[in-house]
Amino acid sequence: MTTYDVVIIGGGIVGASTAYYLRKNGFKGSVVIIEKDMSFRQSCTALSWGGIRRQFSTPENIQMSAFGMALIANLKHEFGAEADIGFKPNGYVVLASDASVSALEENVKLQNALGAGTQLVDAAELGARFPYMNLDGIAAAGIGGKGEGWFDPYQFMNIIRKAAMTQNVDVIKDEVVGISAADTINRVTLATGATLTAGTIVNAAGTGAGAVAAMIGFSLPVSAAKRYACVVDCPAASELLHAAPMMFDVTGLHYRHEGRNFLLGCTPSAEEEPPVQDWEMDYSWFEEKIWPLAAARIPAFEAIKLVSHWVGHYDYNWFDQNGIIGRHPHLPNFYFGNGFSGHGIQHGPATGNALAELICFGEYRTIDLTALGPSRIAAKAPLFEKNIY
Ligand SMILES: Cc1cc2nc3c(=O)[nH]c(=O)nc-3n(C[C@H](O)[C@H](O)[C@H](O)COP(=O)(O)OP(=O)(O)OC[C@H]3O[C@@H](n4cnc5c(N)ncnc54)[C@H](O)[C@@H]3O)c2cc1C
């Protein structure tokens, strides 16, 4: 039977980052990533919009984004001159209505206390800066500071995983189908029938995290939530609109440019959550929801053509929509990095580093993520993030 000191289940951004930062923090033991689909075709990471922002309401999320931004800014220094994730520093704008303006003000205050440099602007200034927008129902907005934008998420993961692999991290293509976890020795059973013993296990299984946690009898409220990404052509778009920041509307609508096209999506309400977690497009969601909301906010979007789309699954935390990061409350050798609900690509590196610090030193040294620990689930003490889309 093969033995590894650390077995990481899942090779997306969280698993890859955990492996990378274990080595960066000086971990000398053996490390393996078990990944069931090396094409990553249906992983959250590959299907992500790749956005990064500090406009969050939870201090930990703001700090984790700052960690991701620093990594992106130092990408070539960290991973070599060839490393490129096509970062677009276009920024983010978060709109607020009369009803949500006080929450926006509170969030901006917190963000700026943590160095984010978010500007709070009123509707008049917003109109002057983004004249292509219809500002009906909008009272104010947060305009993000330096470092906000988007990038190629698949490349980001690949660069980090390859960097880990050059430092003696193994990758096995297989599926974890069973875990027996005790105080010190864990055993992992793979779909091919092989068994590994593991000093430590990290659950980095994305939408499969709930199923992996169930293998050790832990009820983790994480599974897939279906989301639609619609790519549209808009011939009437001005150059200013083509250069726009990523926009979060009060209706849940969000958009940004995608080359010369635009990428549109809309966060469903709890009642609107797609009941089936398959990979089929719901064209009525585009026609009856996304398009009308987009045209109402950006009149140029009245005349758009859907040119392509993709369906992605969020690694959704149904309890409080925040990452669940840290050590199992009772099993000291089992760790979680799960449930990011739409913000895991930007928080993946910070999560990997945090888990590596816990494994190497038994404590957080860079960002204290205790508040995001799994104990809050059994304690029924949610930590809600207000800015999720
Ligand atoms: C449409 C969409 C848009 C998004 N936009 C953004 C954004 O703009 N900004 C942002 O920060 N985040 C965004 N996200 C969220 C972000 O992409 C995810 O939170 C993040 O990629 C999660 O990474 P992960 O490594 O945990 O999961 P994944 O990338 O899904 O990786 C988990 C891996 O585990 C493997 N696996 C699962 N179970 C097993 C098993 N039993 N055995 C072996 N392998 C297993 C899977 O095959 C998978 O490859 C978006 C997500 C989607 C779907």
The ligand as an ORCA input file, in Angstrom:
! r2SCAN-3c Opt
* xyz 0 1
  C     -19.712     30.018    -13.829
  C     -18.779     30.296    -12.675
  C     -18.263     31.566    -12.501
  C     -17.385     31.826    -11.450
  N     -16.834     33.063    -11.333
  C     -15.937     33.308    -10.361
  C     -15.279     34.564    -10.284
  O     -15.476     35.460    -11.112
  N     -14.405     34.758     -9.275
  C     -14.138     33.787     -8.350
  O     -13.351     34.029     -7.440
  N     -14.722     32.573     -8.406
  C     -15.615     32.314     -9.385
  N     -16.215     31.099     -9.461
  C     -15.986     30.127     -8.380
  C     -14.651     29.427     -8.505
  O     -14.414     29.070     -9.841
  C     -14.626     28.209     -7.599
  O     -15.011     28.582     -6.294
  C     -13.245     27.605     -7.536
  O     -12.755     27.336     -8.829
  C     -13.284     26.326     -6.725
  O     -12.053     25.651     -6.888
  P     -11.883     24.188     -6.322
  O     -10.479     23.803     -6.564
  O     -12.398     24.125     -4.936
  O     -12.911     23.307     -7.164
  P     -12.767     22.688     -8.629
  O     -12.098     23.585     -9.558
  O     -14.110     22.177     -9.022
  O     -11.807     21.480     -8.379
  C     -12.238     20.348     -7.638
  C     -11.733     19.116     -8.346
  O     -12.002     17.995     -7.524
  C     -12.233     16.883     -8.355
  N     -12.950     15.899     -7.546
  C     -14.175     16.013     -6.989
  N     -14.483     14.921     -6.292
  C     -13.411     14.077     -6.398
  C     -13.127     12.787     -5.901
  N     -14.005     12.135     -5.115
  N     -11.938     12.210     -6.217
  C     -11.045     12.872     -6.994
  N     -11.267     14.096     -7.517
  C     -12.434     14.698     -7.205
  C     -13.035     17.449     -9.504
  O     -12.903     16.646    -10.660
  C     -12.430     18.846     -9.668
  O     -11.494     18.899    -10.714
  C     -17.051     30.792    -10.525
  C     -17.545     29.506    -10.721
  C     -18.384     29.236    -11.788
  C     -18.880     27.837    -11.996
*
